[in-house]
Amino acid sequence: MCGICGIFEFDRQEPFPDALIRRMSNTIVHRGPDDEGIYSGEGVGFGFRRLSIIDVGGGHQPISNEDGSLWVMLNGEIYNYPELRRELESQGHCLSTRSDTETIVHLYEEYGEKCFERLRGMFAIALWDSRKRRLLLARDRVGKKPLYFAADGQRIVFGSELKALLAAGNLSRQVDPEALSDYFSFGYIPAPKTIYRAVRKLLPGHYLVASGTELREVCYWDFGFGKVENRSEDEWCEILRHELCEATRVRLMSEVPLGAFLSGGVDSSAVVANMSRLLQRPVTTCSIGFSEQEYDEAENARDVANFFRTEHHEEMVKPNALDILDKLVWHYDEPFADSSAVPTYYVSRIARRHVTVALGGDGGDESFAGYRRYYFDKVENDLRRHVPPAIRNSVFGLLGRIYPPLAWAPRVFRAKATLESLSRSPLAGYFNSISIFRPADKQKLFTPDFQNNLNDYNSIGVLEHYYNRAGTEDQLSRIQYVDIKTYLPDDILAKVDRASMAVSLEVRAPLLDHKLMERAATVPSSLKLHGKTGKYIFKKAIASQVPSEVLKRRKQGFAVPLNRWFRKELRELTQETLFGTDDGILDRGFLKRIWDQHQRTTYDRSSHLWAVLMYRKWRQMFEV
């Protein structure tokens, strides 16, 4: 796990000064504290920060082929590099290191742009082809590793984090209004947008080719849910056990201490179960506990650790947003409103005291329908099929508008959301249910001037783009595909990447192995969401491997007590941040209304306030 950055100026002949490249790479030193590498050629400069995992002694980057005509940098891990290395050597290639990075250079020599299809792993890659004077940037299939770029027709600047691009200089910081609108719907900015108009995220499963004559983005991998296979439950269980075991096995290679996050939930327990079977030593596991009982999973993790006899490390923390708020804002680079970034940072910090690499359970909910919202969406769609649209629009729409917004009571809040969603189409209903600021509230959030700048832009289009590409008419599969293309890379994986890299920890996710995900996509949706049970077939597959209590336990999110924070610890800071300045974008009257509602405890506005606070703190830190 590392950090990469660089610059390519199309018509420039002389090398860039090392000081410029070093200025860029110094912004991401936390991603790679072990080593620094710089390459400067005719009009191109690469900067690299290394967290040493594989070939600790010989894996210095950037790395070249034998004659120095190709140079490459890798952020991530290539899990099938031993097989690729043997194949390349049999074809006559000479590799001088044991690093996975070097295989990429020779794969490119052999297969050209097709080389990225051969890689199994998590990666962001920069490759310089000096003979053709072109730069290639590539991102892994699911989006585990981030990669940003800005191209203006004369140069392209890229990096693992936005701050590396800003350090290159001469980059516009004009805010993208559509990206900001997306943020207040989703709590993150979906690719390819970033908060800045001038900067884009490279999409997962894509590579970019840049030269003086072209800027071409190519999709090299995708998958859909249209090829469902009819198998017995026992057959599916055997297949899924095999795929998970193999996905875990290839992620155990390391020359530094390796362990796992353990929450006591289904996914992390399944990963630890497979690690326990594959390793010749006790697994090192790490978890955190909270003093607030409703947020604490420590006892569950402890039970699983005892079951597998792991070397368990647990620490009770009292999450204090005041202590780490600025740190989070700086590491995430753009507004990011998933409050579980707070506990994710804490558990990463604790894990880093014991290991350099940790395996996690991310990906199970998206592939096997583990989120509760999938069940609610199914119920709503069942009702849609039995109630004529005219009645739904008039009756449910009216009830949704007048239903009391007493969101301190979760069931009342859920009922209001359901009524609002039922008056809409299936996709619009799903969009409504997952939005932080739902469409009606977002209209009130923005000032009239900012609304005019949006030109009727609607963030539902982000979801619609993927909803229509899922390759199936099955509603559950369609929203799973939407989530895998949006929520998973731009929220879940961005959260884990920034929180873990802030403390120089590498995190690997077996459930995000593309072969396992492709297999899971062929499982009938009725075996994923079975009645009220999410991840039904996955739970059945691992039933013999994990404690039975794990499978019965109600899903518990990685949450923090936001509602209390805004009435106590964060009250003064938030009030000052919300009302101390006026950016002409957020309506002060509406902000005052939701602030008062929260303080009176008539409406839990904590998610709304957190989104506004993180946006305003970002503006302050990056001086936009």
N, C-alpha and C positions, 0 to 999 in steps of 0.2 A: 504494500500500500504506500502510495507516494503522492507527490504533487508535480504536475507538469505545467509549463507555460512557454510561450514563445511568440515570435513575430516574423512575418514574411512580407517584405516590401517588394512588389513585383518588378519594378524597374531598377532597383538598387543593385549595384555591383560590389560595393565594399561591405565587409563584415560589420555587424553592429558592435558597439563598445560593450565589453563585458559588464561594465557598471550598469547599463540599462537592463540587461538580462538578469543580473543579480538583484537589481531593485525589484523586479517582478517576482523572482523566486523567493525573495526574503519575506514577501507577504504571506507565503504559504509554508513557512518553515515548520509549522506545527504538523503538517502532513508528512514531513520527512526530516526528522531531526538528526538522522544518522550520517547523512552524506549529501554533498552538493555536486552537481555536474553542469557544465556549460559547454555548448557547442556553438560556434559562430562561423558561418560560411558566407557566400556571396549573396547578400540581401536577406539572410535568414539567421535567426538566433533561437536556440533552445535552452531553456532553464529547467533544472530538475532538482527536486528534493526527495531524498530516499528514506523510507522506513525499511530497514533490511530484514527480509523474511527468508528468501530463497537465495542460495549462493551468496551468503553474507560477505565472503571475502572477495568474490570475483564479479559481482553483479552491478558494478558501477555503470551509471547511465549519464548521458545518452550513449548508445552503443551502435557500432557500424558493421557493415560487411567487410570483407577482406581488403577491398581497394578504397574504402572510405567514400564510395559514391552514394551509399544509402545510410541514413541515420534514423534511429528510432528511440522513442521514450514510451514507457508503459507505466500507467498508474493502475494497479490492480494485480490480479493473478491469473495465469493461464494454467488451468488444472490438467489439461491433456498434453502439456509440453513434453513429457518424456516420450510419448508415442510419436509426437510430431518430430522430435529430435531424431529418433531412430529412423523414421521415414526419410527425413532430409539427408541424413548421413548415408543412407543406402542409395540416394540419388547423386551422391558425390559432393555434398556440401560439407565444408569444414567449419565446425563450431568450436570456438576457443574458450567458452565459459560453460558453466552449468546452469546459467540463468534462463528463465522462461522468456525473457525479453529478446534474447538473441535469436530465438526460433522465428520471431516475427519478421526480422530482416530477410531471412532465407526463404521463408514462406512467400514473401512478396516477390523475391527473385524468381521463384518457381511458378507462382500462380497469379501474380499481379494483384489487381483489386479483389479478386476472389479469395484472397488469403484470409480475410476476416471471417468468412463463413466457416473456416476450418477450426476456429478457436472456441474452446469451451472454458468459460470463466467470466470474471468481472473485469472490465477494463475500460480505460480511456487511453487512446493511442495517438501519438503524433509521429508521422513518418515523412522524412524529407528525401525526395528523389532528385539528386543534384543534376543528373543527366537530362531529365525532362523538366527541370526547374518547376517542380510542383510539390505541394504539401498535401498530405492526406491526414485527415482526422477521423477517428472511428470511436464509437461508443458501444458498449456491450448490449446484448439483446434486450434486457429488461430495464436497464438504466441504473445499475448499482453505482457506477462511477460517473461523476458529473463532468461535463465538458462544455465550456462557454466559448463563443467566438464573436468577433466583430469584424466585418469586411466592408470597406468603403470604396472599392474599385481600384485603390492604389496599394492597399496593404490588408493583411489579415492578422489580427491579434487573437490569441487563444490562451486558455488556462483552466485549471481545475476549479478555480474559484473566481468570482467576479472581481475581487480586489486585485488580483494579479493583472487583469486587463486594465484596470484603472491606473495601475502603477506605470503602465507603458506611456501614459500621457496622450494628449490630443484626442480624447474620447469624450463624446458628448454624454452628459448625464441627464438629458431630457427624459422625463418620465413618460412611459407609454400608458396613456389613459385606459386602453383596453386591458392591459395587464393589471392595472390597479383595480379595475372593475372585477376582473376575474378573482383577484386576491380577496376581495370582500365577499365574494360568493363562496369560494372554496377554502380560503385560509392559506392558500399557496398560489404560486403563479405557474400555470401549466405550460410545459414546453410546446412550441419552441420559443415562446415569449420569455423575456425577463422584465424586470422593473424598468429597464432602460430601453428606449426605442432602438438604440444603436447596437445592442448586444442580443444575441440569440443563444438558446441552448441547442446543442446538437441532439436530435431525437434519439431515443434508444433504438438499437437495431439499425442504425444508419451510419454511413461514412460520408465525409465531405472531401471533395477534390478541389483544390484552389491553385490557380496559376494566373499568369498575366492575361490569359485569354478565356478563362472559364471559372465559374464557381458552381459546382455541381454537387447536389446532395442525393445520395442513393440509399434506398432501403434494401438491406441485404438479408433481413429476417423478419418474418411476421408469422402469426399463427391465428387460427380461428376456431370456433366451436361447432363447425358444421359437420364434422366427420365423427359422429357418435358411434361407438362400438357396443354391440349387445353381448354382454358377458354375464356370467353368474357373479354374485357378490363374492364368492370365494375366489374366483379367478381374479377379480379386480383387487382384492386384498393382497393376493400373492404378487401381482404386478406392482402395486404401489409400495409394498414392503421392499421389493427388489430395487425399484428406482430410488427410493429414499436412502437405502443402504449404500448404493453406489454413489449417489450424490454427496453423501456424507463422507464416504471413503476418500474421494478425490480431493476433498477439502481439508484433509488432515495433514497434508505435506507442509512441513515447516521446520526450520532450523532454530527457531526461537520458541519460548514457552507458549503453549496453546491450550485454550479452555473453552468455556461456553457460558453464555448468559442463561440463567435459569429462573423463570418466574413461577413455575409450578403449573403452568397452563399446558394445553394439549401440544402445541407446536414445539416449544422449547423442550418439553419432556420427551417428545419423540426423537428430537435431535440428540439429546443426551443419552437416550436409550441406545441409539445406534453407535454413538461414540464409545459407550461402555463396552459394547460387543467387539468393536474394531481395535481399540487401543489395548496395549499390554500393561497399562497402568491405570490407576484411578483417574477419572476425569476431574479437572479443576473447574469448579462451577462458581459463579458469582451472582449475588442477588442483593437487592436493597429492601429495607423495610421502612415503613412510615409509622409515625406515632398515631395518626388518624386511622382508626380501625377499618373504615370503609374503603381506604385506598391501599391497605397493606396486604401484600401477597407473600410476606416473608415466611409465614408458617407453612404455606402450601409448597414453596420452594424447598424449605427445610425437609419436608416429608419426602419429596422426590429425591433429594440429595441423599437422604438416609437409605432410601430404597435401593439406589444404585451405588451406595458407598463411595460417593464422590469426595474429593477434597474440597469441601465447601467453604466459601468465604461470604459472610453476610455482614452487612453494616446498616445500622439504623440511621436514617438521615431525616432531618427536618428541612424539607425543601424551602428555601428562602429566595423568592424571586428577586428581592432587592439585592441579594449578593451576586447573582449570576445573570441578571437581566441584560446588562450591557455586554457581557461576554457572549450571550446567545445572539444578540443583535449583530455583533461584529462577525461572528462565525457564519451566520446564515446569509449575510451580504445583501439580502433583499427582504422585504416584509414576509414573515413566516408566522402563522398564527396557530400552529399545532402545539398546545400547551404541554403535551407529553414530551416535547423536547427537553423539558426541565428534568424529569426523572431519567430520561435516556442519557442525558449528560452525566447525571450522578452515577448511574450504574456503569457507564463507560469509564468514568474516573476511578471507580473502585476496582473494576476489572483490570485496568492498566497497572495497578500495583502488583498484580500477580501474573499476568500474561501479556503477550504482545499481540496475539491473535485470539479472537473469540468467535465461536459459532453461535448464530442466533436463529430464531424461529420465524423470521419474517417470510411472508408469502403464502402461508397456509390458508388464511382467511379469504384471500382473493381467488386462489385456485380451487378451493373446496367449499366456498360459500359459508364462511364462518361468521360473518358479521350479522348482527341481529336485524340490521336494516334490510337485508335480503328477505328475511321472513316477512317483515312488515310490507315490503314491496309486493310480495306474492299475495298477501291477503288483500291488498288494495287492488291488484289486478284481477283477482277472483271477483271482487265486488264490481269492478268496471264491466266485466263480462255479463253481469246479471242486471245491471241498472242502465237504462237508456242514457245516452250522452246528454240529452236535453235536461233530464232530471238531475243528473250528476252536476251539470254546470250551474243550474239555477239553485237547487236545494243545498247540495254540499258546499258550493261556493259561498252562499249566503251564511250557512252555519259556520264555515271556517272563519269568515270575517268577524262574526259577532261572538264566537266562542270566547270565553274569558281567558286572557293570556296569563293565567296563574302558573307560570312555568316552574315555580318552586316545587310543584307537584308533578313528578315525571309523567304519570299517567294522563294528567290533564294536558300537559304539553304534547304528549304523543297523540292524543285524541284530536287536538287542534291541528296538528301537522297532517294527520291522516285526512281530516275533512278538507283541508286546503288542497292536498294532493289529489284527492278523489275527483275534484272538479276539473282536473287537467288530464292531458294525455299521459300514457305510461312514462315516457321519458321526461316530460315536464313535471310530472308528479315526483319522480325520483330526484330530479334537479332541485325541486322545492324542498324535499325532505333532507337532502344532504347539505344545503346551503347554510352558511353561517348567517348572513343577512339574506333572508328570503326575498324574492323579487319585490314584494310590496314594501318591505322595509328598506331595501336598497334604493328605491326611488326617493325615499325620505332622507337617506343618509347623505347623498350628494347634493351640492349646491346647484342651482339652475345653470350657472355658467359651465360647471363641469359636465352636467348632463348634456348640454349642447355640444361639448367637445367629443362626446361619445358617439354622436350621430346615430342614435338608435341601436348601438351595439348591444347584443344580448349574449351573456356568458354561456347560455345553454348551448350555443354553437360549438363550444369546446367538446361537450359530451356527444352532441349529435353527429359530429364528424366520425367518431369511433362507433357509436351505436349502429350506424348504417353499414359499418365494415365488418361486423362480427361474424358474418357468414352463416347466420342462423336466425330463425324467427322466435326461438325460445327466449322469453323475456329475462329469465335469470341469467342465462349465458350471455346475453347482450350486455347487461349491466356489469357482469363480471369482466367482460372484455373492456368495457369503458373504464372500470376501476384499474385494471392492469395497465392501461395505457396512460392514465392520468394520476389518480390518487396514489397508486403504488410508487411510481418513480419520483413524482414531484412533491409528495408529502412524506410517505413512510421512508423511502430510501434516502431522500434528501435529509430528513431528520436524523437518521442513523449515521449517514456519512459524516455530516458536520459535527454531530455530538461526539462520535468516536474519534474522528480526526483531530478534534480540538485537544484531545489528550494523547494523540499519536497511537491509537489502537486500531488494528485492522479487524473488521467484522465480516464474516463469511456466512452465507445463508443457503444451506442445502435445499430448502424448499423452493428457492428461486432458480434452481438448475433448469436450464431451458428444456432438457430432455424430460425431466419430471413434469414440467408445466405443459409441454406438448401432449404428454400422456394423459394428464389430468383433464385436458380439454376434450378428450374423447369419452370421458365418463358421462353417462346420462345425468342431467341436472337433478332428476328425481333421487339419485343416489348421493347427491351432495347435500341438498336441502330436502330432508325426508321428514315430512310433517313439520314439527317445530324444531327439529334437530339439524343444525348446521354441521357441515363436515362429517356427515353420517358415515360415508364409506371410508374416509380416512381414519376416523376414530375406530371403526371396526377393524381396519387393517392393523392398527397398532395396539389393539386391545390386549394381546398376549405379551406385549413388551413393556407396558407402563402400568403403574398402580391404577386400580379400578376407580379410585376417587378422582383421579385426574379427568376421566371421561365424564363423570357425573357432575363435576363442578361447574357452576354457572360462569360464563365468560366474564372476566373482569378486566376493564381497560387499564392502561398505564396512565393513571390520572393524578391530578393535584387539586387541592381545594381552592379553586379559583374564586368560587362564590364568596368564601370567607375572606380571601386575600383582599378583594376589592372593597370590603367593608372595614378591614383592619390594616394589615401590613402595607398593602399597596394603595390605600385610600389617598393619602396625601400626594404621593408621587403621581398617581393617575389623574387626580383632579388638576394638578398643575400642568401636566403634559397635555391633557385634553383641552383645557380652557386657557392656558397661558399664551397660546399663539393661534392665529387663524391662517390656514394655508389656502383658503379660497376653494377647497375641494370638499371638505366635510361640513355639513350644516351644523352650526353651533347649537341651534335650537333643538334639533333632533338628538344631538349628543347630550345636551342637558336633560332631555326627557328620559333617555335610557339610563343615564347616571342616577337620576332621582328615583326611577322605578327600582333600580337595584338597591339603593340605599334604604328605601322604604320596605324592602323585601316583598314587594308585590309581584315582581317579575325577575327571574334569574337572567340577568343580562351579561353574565360573566364571559361567555364566549364572544359576544359582541365587543365588550370592553377590552378584552385581551387582544382582539384583532386590531382595534383602533390604537391601543397602546403600543403594540409592536410596530405598527406602521409609523406612528409619530416618533417613536424612539429611533427607528431606522432613519427617518428624515434628519433628525438631530445629529446622529452619528456620522452620516455620510454627506451632510451639509447640502442637501438637495434643495 
